[in-house]
């Protein structure tokens, strides 16, 4: 058998003890067909084989985020200004000002997760006064964790919040002495006020959502992510919001493997949602690039214990057990795997009471199920999870809010939040992830820095004795995560017969200084035996460039997480960009398909409707739809 691709002269990390000194691999039809030394692997070459010298670089299995919101994140990636990794608030506000100047009316500028005030040199969040001064007319929405959102006056006008607007249960609209909203909305502690407000913003057109999702996947590939499990999410409706990834899969344009869970969107009607899906969705339907993975992470809204360590722990309602039992019993009876958002040990105790009751009547008997997050789970409840055959998916949320947790519960409690070492000692399946994009960043190396060095992104030392070694952290992000989609025999290692998913790192994860871990990027990312990302010495292998749409997108300037390219170079790029776009673009937000109202402006412009007179009433309003 001859290979399609051979990689040689590398430092290849495999978890297989039988092949400890791997320098080369041979790949055919998307799988590893040989793993070993250079001389042995070269025997699989032919004239048609592509051969790449790895230049003695470190190679690891493809990174697998076991809990991320890729589908929703992809639909919005090109809309969002990312503050992930930005070192100072001054830089962040400068980026915000430049994007405000670029963003056409009536679009918003959105900063949605992935940052912490403690990452900034100033150690603070922006103020409402700063945001209103930067953007008097363009709506700005800045989400901070599951805690709060900052909205300028233009955003308040856009969503219609005024002194008569009631706050939903579990949420707060801060008001001034006259009763008018100030622009601060707070989860107290339910985050639905944050999500529902964000959902009022304009969306991208379908064409641009396709483009946005492709660029988000490329950004994930940049950090070596080759697989994810999508945990659903608020306002992520099935099947409508899955059309983009479904189309990309059909066109073989996915560059990340996606296993997706179905997340109910209807409080008090969750049972009906899952009943319908069990009747219409075949478990694990799809293929090795895009497949169904079960239910959750939201099973019933009454069981949602959102983590907000600035607020006291929420007490779940008394009716939670009855509602959760009804849904979980349905899932177990139909052998559907499920996952459940579970932050606090007190909530987990009650959830397990429900699961154990169901197990007495309808045995779980090996059915995969997952607790997500589990920051404060105790040893007794870990034992109960193991007894029922469950796994725990942990994320780097404490890296972004460890300071808040420590302030509320103390450093001693923080040392074991979450207790990953104890989970592993007790032989419970554990997978690592991020919970990106609305809380943590999607950068997996920041997560591995948090697990191994024990620090938050703000530099607070959370862990000492409970830190993981680097091999274990990597294993959780690869082989560990594969269990959570029941693909542990297919991926997670560099091993004959497994999917050919791997990453050539730009620096050696196992030997670099601690602080350099969070600076790691991929030089070469391979998914299904195909090169999906290439940089540095491997740039000549890079796939063709995909233009970013729309042209005013923040992604066009800042290109996601600012690791390799400096923030200053992005700012300079922005300064050189055309400051005066065509008049039609300034007035109508775009030339062609409208990102706000999802129709084609040119149809109206070429009609008899007076929208082409930019000094007249309809044209001056800035959008053709006002003419109909």
C-alpha positions as CSV (number, residue, x, y, z in Angstrom):
1,X,0.0,0.0,0.0
2,X,1.4,3.4,-1.0
3,X,0.6,6.6,0.9
4,X,-1.0,9.8,-0.2
5,X,1.0,11.8,2.2
6,X,4.2,11.2,4.2
7,X,5.5,13.4,7.0
8,X,9.0,12.7,8.2
9,X,11.8,14.2,10.4
10,X,9.5,15.2,13.2
11,X,9.1,14.8,16.9
12,X,5.8,13.0,16.9
13,X,3.9,12.6,20.1
14,X,1.8,9.4,20.4
15,X,0.1,8.1,23.5
16,X,0.9,4.6,22.2
17,X,3.6,3.1,24.5
18,X,4.6,0.7,21.7
19,X,5.8,3.5,19.5
20,X,7.6,6.0,21.8
21,X,10.1,7.4,19.3
22,X,8.0,8.3,16.2
23,X,9.5,10.5,13.6
24,X,7.3,9.9,10.6
25,X,3.8,8.9,9.5
26,X,2.2,7.6,6.3
27,X,-1.4,8.6,5.5
28,X,-3.8,7.2,2.9
29,X,-7.5,7.9,2.5
30,X,-7.7,10.0,5.6
31,X,-6.1,7.5,8.0
32,X,-2.7,6.7,9.4
33,X,-1.4,3.5,7.6
34,X,2.0,3.5,9.2
35,X,3.7,5.2,12.2
36,X,7.4,4.8,12.9
37,X,10.9,6.0,11.9
38,X,11.8,7.8,8.7
39,X,13.4,4.8,6.9
40,X,10.5,2.5,7.6
41,X,7.9,5.1,6.6
42,X,9.6,6.0,3.3
43,X,8.9,2.5,2.0
44,X,5.3,3.6,1.7
45,X,6.1,6.3,-0.9
46,X,5.5,6.4,-4.6
47,X,5.9,9.0,-7.3
48,X,2.4,10.3,-6.4
49,X,3.0,10.6,-2.7
50,X,3.4,14.1,-1.2
51,X,6.3,14.2,1.1
52,X,6.8,16.9,3.8
53,X,9.9,17.4,5.9
54,X,8.7,18.4,9.4
55,X,12.1,20.0,10.2
56,X,12.3,18.3,13.6
57,X,9.2,20.1,14.8
58,X,6.9,18.8,17.5
59,X,3.8,17.0,16.2
60,X,0.7,16.2,18.4
61,X,-2.7,14.6,17.7
62,X,-5.3,17.0,16.5
63,X,-6.9,19.0,19.3
64,X,-10.5,18.1,20.2
65,X,-12.6,20.6,22.2
66,X,-15.2,18.6,24.0
67,X,-17.4,21.6,24.7
68,X,-17.6,24.6,22.4
69,X,-20.3,26.5,20.5
70,X,-18.8,26.3,17.0
71,X,-22.1,26.4,15.1
72,X,-23.5,29.5,16.8
73,X,-20.0,31.0,16.9
74,X,-19.5,30.4,13.2
75,X,-22.7,32.2,12.2
76,X,-21.5,35.3,14.1
77,X,-17.7,35.2,13.9
78,X,-17.3,37.8,11.2
79,X,-19.6,40.1,13.1
80,X,-17.6,40.1,16.3
81,X,-14.7,42.1,17.5
82,X,-12.6,39.7,19.6
83,X,-10.8,40.9,22.7
84,X,-9.3,37.5,23.4
85,X,-5.7,38.0,24.4
86,X,-5.6,41.8,24.0
87,X,-3.1,43.0,26.7
88,X,-4.6,46.3,27.6
89,X,-7.9,48.1,27.8
90,X,-6.4,51.0,25.9
91,X,-5.7,48.6,23.0
92,X,-9.2,47.2,23.3
93,X,-10.9,50.6,23.2
94,X,-8.7,51.6,20.3
95,X,-9.8,48.5,18.4
96,X,-13.4,49.4,19.3
97,X,-13.1,52.9,18.0
98,X,-11.7,51.8,14.7
99,X,-14.4,49.2,14.3
100,X,-17.1,51.7,15.1
101,X,-15.7,53.9,12.3
102,X,-15.8,51.0,9.9
103,X,-19.2,49.5,10.8
104,X,-22.1,50.6,8.5
105,X,-25.5,51.6,9.9
106,X,-27.6,49.9,11.2
107,X,-25.1,47.1,12.1
108,X,-23.7,46.7,15.7
109,X,-20.2,46.4,17.0
110,X,-20.2,43.4,19.3
111,X,-17.6,42.1,21.7
112,X,-18.9,38.7,22.8
113,X,-16.8,36.8,25.3
114,X,-13.3,35.4,25.4
115,X,-11.9,38.1,27.6
116,X,-11.5,39.1,31.3
117,X,-10.9,42.5,32.8
118,X,-7.9,40.9,34.6
119,X,-6.1,40.3,31.3
120,X,-5.8,44.1,30.8
121,X,-2.9,46.0,32.2
122,X,-5.4,48.4,33.7
123,X,-7.2,45.5,35.5
124,X,-10.7,47.0,34.9
125,X,-13.6,46.8,32.5
126,X,-14.6,49.7,30.2
127,X,-17.0,52.2,31.5
128,X,-20.3,53.3,30.0
129,X,-18.9,56.8,29.6
130,X,-16.0,55.5,27.5
131,X,-18.2,53.4,25.3
132,X,-20.7,56.2,24.7
133,X,-17.9,58.7,23.9
134,X,-16.4,56.3,21.3
135,X,-19.7,55.4,19.7
136,X,-22.4,58.0,20.0
137,X,-24.4,56.7,17.0
138,X,-23.3,53.1,16.3
139,X,-24.9,50.4,18.6
140,X,-22.2,48.7,20.8
141,X,-22.8,45.5,22.8
142,X,-20.0,44.2,25.0
143,X,-20.6,40.8,26.8
144,X,-18.6,40.0,29.9
145,X,-18.8,36.3,30.8
146,X,-22.3,35.2,32.0
147,X,-22.3,38.2,34.2
148,X,-23.2,41.4,32.4
149,X,-23.4,43.3,29.2
150,X,-22.5,46.9,28.5
151,X,-24.6,48.7,25.9
152,X,-24.2,52.3,24.7
153,X,-27.1,54.6,24.2
154,X,-27.4,53.8,20.5
155,X,-27.7,50.1,21.4
156,X,-30.4,50.8,24.0
157,X,-32.3,52.7,21.3
158,X,-31.8,49.8,18.8
159,X,-33.4,47.2,21.2
160,X,-36.0,49.6,22.5
161,X,-35.1,49.5,26.2
162,X,-36.6,52.5,28.1
163,X,-37.9,53.2,31.6
164,X,-41.0,51.1,30.9
165,X,-39.1,48.0,29.8
166,X,-39.4,45.3,32.5
167,X,-36.4,43.1,33.3
168,X,-37.0,39.3,32.8
169,X,-36.9,37.0,35.8
170,X,-33.3,36.4,36.8
171,X,-32.1,39.5,35.1
172,X,-31.6,43.2,35.9
173,X,-31.6,46.4,33.8
174,X,-29.6,49.0,35.7
175,X,-31.4,52.4,35.8
176,X,-30.5,55.9,36.7
177,X,-32.3,58.2,39.1
178,X,-34.9,59.0,36.5
179,X,-35.6,55.3,35.9
180,X,-33.9,55.3,32.5
181,X,-31.7,52.3,31.5
182,X,-28.0,53.2,31.9
183,X,-26.8,50.6,29.5
184,X,-25.7,47.9,32.0
185,X,-27.7,44.7,32.0
186,X,-26.9,42.1,34.6
187,X,-27.5,38.4,35.0
188,X,-28.8,38.0,38.6
189,X,-28.0,35.2,38.0
190,X,-29.8,34.0,34.8
191,X,-27.9,34.8,31.6
192,X,-31.0,34.8,29.4
193,X,-31.3,38.6,29.6
194,X,-27.8,38.8,28.0
195,X,-28.6,36.2,25.3
196,X,-32.0,37.6,24.5
197,X,-30.7,41.1,24.2
198,X,-27.9,40.1,21.9
199,X,-30.3,38.2,19.7
200,X,-32.1,41.4,18.9
201,X,-29.1,42.5,16.8
202,X,-28.9,42.3,13.0
203,X,-27.6,39.0,11.5
204,X,-25.4,38.2,8.6
205,X,-26.9,37.1,5.3
206,X,-26.8,33.3,4.6
207,X,-24.0,33.8,2.1
208,X,-22.0,35.7,4.7
209,X,-22.8,33.2,7.4
210,X,-21.2,30.5,5.2
211,X,-18.1,32.7,4.9
212,X,-18.1,33.5,8.6
213,X,-18.2,29.8,9.6
214,X,-15.4,28.9,7.3
215,X,-13.2,31.6,8.7
216,X,-14.1,30.6,12.3
217,X,-13.0,27.0,11.5
218,X,-9.8,28.4,9.9
219,X,-9.1,30.3,13.2
220,X,-9.7,27.1,15.1
221,X,-7.3,25.2,12.7
222,X,-4.8,28.0,13.4
223,X,-4.5,26.7,17.0
224,X,-4.5,23.0,15.9
225,X,-8.2,22.2,16.6
226,X,-9.3,19.4,14.3
227,X,-12.5,18.2,16.1
228,X,-15.1,19.7,18.4
229,X,-18.3,18.7,20.2
230,X,-20.9,21.4,19.7
231,X,-22.9,21.8,22.9
232,X,-25.8,23.6,21.3
233,X,-26.6,27.0,22.8
234,X,-29.2,29.7,23.5
235,X,-31.0,30.9,20.4
236,X,-29.4,28.1,18.3
237,X,-32.4,26.4,16.7
238,X,-32.4,23.0,15.1
239,X,-32.5,22.6,12.1
240,X,-32.5,26.2,10.9
241,X,-29.2,27.3,12.4
242,X,-27.5,24.1,11.4
243,X,-28.1,24.6,7.6
244,X,-24.7,26.3,7.2
245,X,-22.6,23.5,8.6
246,X,-24.8,21.0,6.9
247,X,-24.2,22.7,3.5
248,X,-20.4,23.0,4.2
249,X,-20.3,19.3,5.0
250,X,-22.2,18.4,1.9
251,X,-19.7,20.4,-0.1
252,X,-16.7,18.9,1.8
253,X,-15.7,22.3,3.0
254,X,-15.6,21.5,6.8
255,X,-12.1,21.8,8.2
256,X,-13.1,20.8,11.7
257,X,-15.0,17.6,12.6
258,X,-18.2,18.4,14.4
259,X,-20.3,16.2,16.7
260,X,-23.4,18.2,17.7
261,X,-25.9,18.0,20.6
262,X,-29.4,19.2,20.4
263,X,-30.3,22.0,22.9
264,X,-33.9,22.7,23.8
265,X,-35.1,26.3,23.2
266,X,-38.6,26.1,24.7
267,X,-39.0,26.5,28.5
268,X,-41.8,24.3,29.8
269,X,-41.9,22.5,26.4
270,X,-38.5,20.7,26.6
271,X,-40.1,17.2,26.6
272,X,-41.9,18.0,23.4
273,X,-38.6,19.1,21.8
274,X,-36.8,15.9,22.6
275,X,-39.8,13.7,21.7
276,X,-39.9,15.3,18.3
277,X,-36.2,14.9,17.8
278,X,-36.1,11.3,18.9
279,X,-38.8,10.6,16.2
280,X,-37.1,12.6,13.4
281,X,-33.3,12.5,14.1
282,X,-31.4,9.2,13.9
283,X,-28.9,8.9,16.7
284,X,-25.4,9.5,15.4
285,X,-26.7,10.4,12.0
286,X,-24.2,11.9,9.6
287,X,-20.6,11.0,8.8
288,X,-17.1,11.2,10.3
289,X,-17.0,15.0,9.6
290,X,-20.4,16.0,10.9
291,X,-22.6,13.8,13.1
292,X,-25.3,13.9,15.7
293,X,-24.2,13.2,19.3
294,X,-27.3,13.2,21.5
295,X,-29.1,15.7,23.7
296,X,-28.1,18.8,25.8
297,X,-26.4,20.7,27.2
298,X,-29.7,22.2,28.1
299,X,-32.2,19.5,29.0
300,X,-34.7,21.6,31.0
301,X,-34.5,25.3,31.8
302,X,-35.3,24.8,35.5
303,X,-32.0,22.9,35.8
304,X,-29.8,25.7,34.4
305,X,-27.4,26.7,37.1
306,X,-25.4,29.4,35.2
307,X,-22.1,30.1,36.8
308,X,-21.6,33.7,37.7
309,X,-19.1,34.0,40.5
310,X,-20.0,37.6,41.1
311,X,-23.4,36.5,42.3
312,X,-24.4,34.0,45.0
313,X,-25.0,30.4,43.9
314,X,-28.5,30.1,42.5
315,X,-31.1,27.8,44.1
316,X,-32.8,25.7,41.5
317,X,-36.7,25.7,41.7
318,X,-38.6,22.9,43.5
319,X,-40.1,21.7,40.3
320,X,-36.7,21.0,38.7
321,X,-36.6,17.3,39.7
322,X,-39.9,16.5,38.1
323,X,-39.2,18.3,34.9
324,X,-35.7,16.8,34.6
325,X,-36.8,13.3,35.3
326,X,-39.4,13.4,32.6
327,X,-36.9,14.4,29.9
328,X,-34.0,12.2,31.1
329,X,-36.3,9.2,31.4
330,X,-37.4,9.7,27.8
331,X,-33.7,9.9,26.7
332,X,-32.6,6.8,28.6
333,X,-35.6,4.8,27.4
334,X,-34.6,5.7,23.8
335,X,-30.8,5.2,24.5
336,X,-30.0,8.8,23.6
337,X,-26.7,10.0,25.1
338,X,-27.1,13.3,27.0
339,X,-25.1,16.1,28.6
340,X,-26.2,18.6,31.2
341,X,-24.8,22.0,32.2
342,X,-23.9,21.6,35.9
343,X,-21.7,24.1,37.7
344,X,-22.3,23.7,41.4
345,X,-22.1,20.6,43.6
346,X,-25.4,21.4,45.2
347,X,-27.1,21.3,41.8
348,X,-25.1,18.1,40.8
349,X,-26.4,16.4,44.0
350,X,-30.0,17.0,43.0
351,X,-29.3,16.0,39.4
352,X,-27.8,12.7,40.5
353,X,-30.7,12.0,42.7
354,X,-32.9,12.1,39.6
355,X,-30.5,10.0,37.5
356,X,-30.3,7.3,40.2
357,X,-34.0,7.1,40.5
358,X,-34.4,6.6,36.8
359,X,-31.6,4.1,36.8
360,X,-33.6,1.9,39.2
361,X,-36.4,1.6,36.6
362,X,-34.6,2.0,33.3
363,X,-30.9,1.0,33.8
364,X,-28.4,3.4,32.2
365,X,-26.3,0.2,31.5
366,X,-23.4,1.8,29.6
367,X,-25.4,4.7,28.1
368,X,-22.9,7.6,27.7
369,X,-23.9,10.7,29.6
370,X,-22.0,13.9,30.6
371,X,-21.8,16.6,33.2
372,X,-20.5,19.8,31.7
373,X,-18.3,22.1,33.8
374,X,-18.7,20.6,37.3
375,X,-16.5,23.3,38.9
376,X,-17.3,22.5,42.5
377,X,-18.3,18.8,42.4
378,X,-17.1,16.9,45.4
379,X,-15.6,13.4,45.8
380,X,-18.8,11.7,46.7
381,X,-20.6,13.0,43.6
382,X,-17.6,12.0,41.4
383,X,-18.2,8.4,42.8
384,X,-21.8,8.6,41.9
385,X,-21.0,9.8,38.4
386,X,-18.6,6.9,37.9
387,X,-21.2,4.4,39.2
388,X,-23.7,5.5,36.6
389,X,-21.1,5.4,33.8
390,X,-20.9,9.2,33.2
391,X,-18.1,11.5,32.1
392,X,-17.2,15.0,33.0
393,X,-16.3,17.7,30.4
394,X,-14.2,20.4,32.0
395,X,-13.6,23.8,30.5
396,X,-11.2,26.7,31.2
397,X,-13.9,29.0,32.6
398,X,-11.9,29.5,35.8
399,X,-9.0,30.9,33.8
400,X,-11.3,33.9,33.0
401,X,-13.1,34.3,36.4
402,X,-10.8,32.6,38.9
403,X,-10.4,36.0,40.6
404,X,-14.1,36.3,41.2
405,X,-14.4,32.8,42.5
406,X,-11.5,33.3,44.9
407,X,-12.9,36.6,46.2
408,X,-16.2,34.8,47.0
409,X,-15.2,31.4,48.1
410,X,-11.5,31.7,49.0
411,X,-8.2,30.4,47.7
412,X,-8.5,27.0,49.3
413,X,-11.7,26.3,47.5
414,X,-10.3,27.6,44.3
415,X,-7.4,25.1,44.5
416,X,-9.8,22.3,43.6
417,X,-12.1,24.1,41.2
418,X,-12.7,22.0,39.2
419,X,-11.1,18.9,40.8
420,X,-9.6,17.4,37.6
421,X,-6.9,15.4,39.4
422,X,-9.5,13.7,41.6
423,X,-11.7,12.9,38.6
424,X,-8.7,11.2,36.9
425,X,-7.6,9.4,40.1
426,X,-11.2,8.0,40.3
427,X,-11.0,6.9,36.7
428,X,-14.0,8.9,35.5
429,X,-13.8,9.9,31.8
430,X,-12.6,13.5,31.5
431,X,-12.5,15.6,28.3
432,X,-11.1,19.2,28.1
433,X,-12.6,22.1,26.3
434,X,-13.2,25.8,26.3
435,X,-17.0,26.7,26.4
436,X,-16.1,29.3,23.8
437,X,-17.1,31.8,22.5
438,X,-19.3,33.7,25.0
439,X,-17.3,32.9,28.1
440,X,-13.8,31.6,27.5
441,X,-11.6,32.0,24.4
442,X,-11.5,29.2,21.9
443,X,-7.6,29.1,22.1
444,X,-6.9,25.6,23.6
445,X,-3.3,26.6,24.5
446,X,-4.6,29.1,27.0
447,X,-6.7,26.2,28.5
448,X,-3.6,24.0,28.7
449,X,-1.7,26.8,30.3
450,X,-4.4,27.1,32.9
451,X,-4.4,23.4,33.6
452,X,-0.6,22.9,33.7
453,X,0.7,26.3,35.1
454,X,-2.4,26.8,37.2
455,X,-2.9,30.5,36.5
456,X,-5.7,32.6,35.2
457,X,-5.3,34.9,32.2
458,X,-4.8,37.7,34.7
459,X,-1.9,35.8,36.3
460,X,-3.5,34.7,39.6
461,X,-2.0,31.4,40.8
462,X,-5.1,29.2,41.3
463,X,-3.5,25.8,41.5
464,X,-0.3,24.4,43.0
465,X,-0.7,20.8,44.0
466,X,-3.6,20.2,41.7
467,X,-1.8,21.3,38.5
468,X,-1.7,18.7,35.7
469,X,1.5,17.7,33.8
470,X,1.7,18.7,30.2
471,X,1.1,15.2,28.8
472,X,-2.1,14.7,30.9
473,X,-3.5,18.1,29.8
474,X,-2.8,17.3,26.1
475,X,-4.3,13.8,26.6
476,X,-7.5,15.4,28.0
477,X,-7.7,17.6,24.9
478,X,-7.3,14.7,22.5
479,X,-7.8,11.1,23.5
480,X,-9.9,12.2,26.5
481,X,-12.3,14.3,24.5
482,X,-12.9,11.5,22.0
483,X,-14.9,9.5,24.6
484,X,-17.5,12.3,24.7
485,X,-18.6,11.6,21.1
486,X,-17.9,7.8,21.5
487,X,-15.1,8.0,18.9
488,X,-12.2,6.9,21.1
489,X,-11.3,4.1,18.7
490,X,-11.2,6.5,15.8
491,X,-9.3,9.6,16.9
492,X,-7.3,11.2,19.7
493,X,-4.0,9.6,18.9
494,X,-1.4,9.2,16.1
495,X,-1.9,5.5,15.6
496,X,-2.4,3.1,12.6
497,X,-6.1,2.9,11.6
498,X,-7.1,6.2,13.3
499,X,-8.2,9.4,11.5
500,X,-5.2,11.3,10.1
501,X,-5.7,14.4,12.2
502,X,-2.6,16.1,13.6
503,X,-0.9,19.4,14.3
504,X,2.7,20.5,13.7
505,X,3.4,23.1,16.4
506,X,5.4,26.3,16.0
507,X,7.2,25.5,19.3
508,X,7.7,22.4,21.4
509,X,4.9,22.2,23.9
510,X,6.9,19.7,26.0
511,X,10.1,21.8,26.4
512,X,9.1,25.5,26.3
513,X,8.8,27.8,29.3
514,X,5.5,27.9,31.1
515,X,4.5,31.3,29.9
516,X,5.1,30.3,26.2
517,X,2.5,27.6,26.3
518,X,-0.3,30.2,25.7
519,X,1.6,31.5,22.7
520,X,1.5,28.2,20.8
521,X,0.0,28.1,17.3
522,X,0.0,25.6,14.5
523,X,2.4,25.6,11.6
524,X,0.6,22.8,9.9
525,X,-2.9,21.4,10.7
526,X,-4.1,18.2,8.9
527,X,-7.7,16.9,9.1
528,X,-8.7,13.7,7.4
529,X,-5.3,13.5,5.8
530,X,-5.7,17.0,4.2
531,X,-3.8,20.2,4.9
532,X,-6.4,22.7,6.2
533,X,-4.0,25.3,7.6
534,X,-0.3,26.1,7.0
535,X,1.9,28.9,8.2
536,X,5.6,29.8,8.7
537,X,8.0,27.3,7.1
538,X,5.0,25.4,5.7
539,X,3.2,28.4,4.1
540,X,3.7,27.0,0.6
541,X,1.2,24.3,1.5
542,X,-1.5,26.7,2.6
543,X,-5.0,26.2,1.1
544,X,-6.3,29.0,-1.2
545,X,-7.2,32.2,0.6
546,X,-10.9,32.8,1.2
547,X,-11.9,36.5,1.1
548,X,-13.6,37.7,4.3
549,X,-17.2,38.9,4.0
550,X,-18.5,41.5,4.6
551,X,-15.5,43.7,3.9
552,X,-16.1,45.8,7.0
553,X,-15.9,42.7,9.2
554,X,-13.6,43.0,12.3
555,X,-12.0,39.7,11.1
556,X,-10.6,41.6,8.1
557,X,-8.4,43.6,10.3
558,X,-7.8,41.8,13.6
559,X,-7.9,38.2,12.4
560,X,-9.0,36.6,15.7
561,X,-6.7,35.9,18.6
562,X,-3.7,38.3,18.5
563,X,-0.8,35.9,19.2
564,X,1.7,35.8,16.3
565,X,1.0,39.1,14.6
566,X,1.1,42.1,16.8
567,X,-1.9,44.3,17.6
568,X,0.0,47.3,16.3
569,X,0.3,45.7,12.8
570,X,-3.5,45.2,12.7
571,X,-4.0,48.8,13.7
572,X,-1.7,50.0,11.0
573,X,-3.5,47.8,8.5
574,X,-6.8,49.4,9.5
575,X,-5.3,52.9,9.1
576,X,-4.3,52.0,5.5
577,X,-7.7,50.6,4.7
578,X,-9.9,52.7,2.4
579,X,-11.4,55.3,4.6
580,X,-14.0,56.4,2.1
581,X,-15.9,53.5,0.6
582,X,-18.2,54.0,-2.4
583,X,-21.1,56.2,-1.7
584,X,-23.6,53.3,-2.2
585,X,-21.7,51.3,0.4
586,X,-21.8,54.1,2.9
587,X,-25.5,54.7,2.6
588,X,-26.8,51.2,2.0
589,X,-24.5,49.3,4.2
590,X,-23.3,47.0,1.4
591,X,-23.4,46.6,-2.3
592,X,-25.6,43.6,-3.1
593,X,-27.0,41.3,-0.4
594,X,-28.1,43.2,2.7
595,X,-26.7,41.8,6.0
596,X,-29.5,43.3,8.1
597,X,-32.8,42.6,6.3
598,X,-31.7,39.7,4.1
599,X,-32.8,41.1,0.7
600,X,-31.0,42.5,-2.3
601,X,-30.6,46.3,-2.3
602,X,-29.8,46.5,-6.0
603,X,-33.4,45.4,-6.8
604,X,-34.7,48.4,-5.1
605,X,-32.0,50.7,-6.4
606,X,-32.8,49.8,-10.0
607,X,-36.6,50.2,-9.5
608,X,-38.7,53.3,-9.7
609,X,-38.6,53.7,-5.9
610,X,-36.6,56.9,-5.2
611,X,-33.9,55.3,-3.2
612,X,-31.1,56.2,-5.6
613,X,-31.4,59.9,-4.7
614,X,-29.1,60.0,-1.7
615,X,-30.2,63.5,-0.7
616,X,-33.9,62.7,-0.8
617,X,-36.0,61.1,2.0
618,X,-35.8,57.4,1.2
619,X,-32.2,57.3,0.0
620,X,-31.0,59.3,3.0
621,X,-32.4,56.8,5.4
622,X,-29.7,54.4,4.3
623,X,-31.6,51.2,3.5
624,X,-33.8,50.3,0.6
625,X,-36.2,48.4,2.7
626,X,-37.6,51.7,4.1
627,X,-39.1,52.2,0.6
628,X,-41.5,49.2,0.8
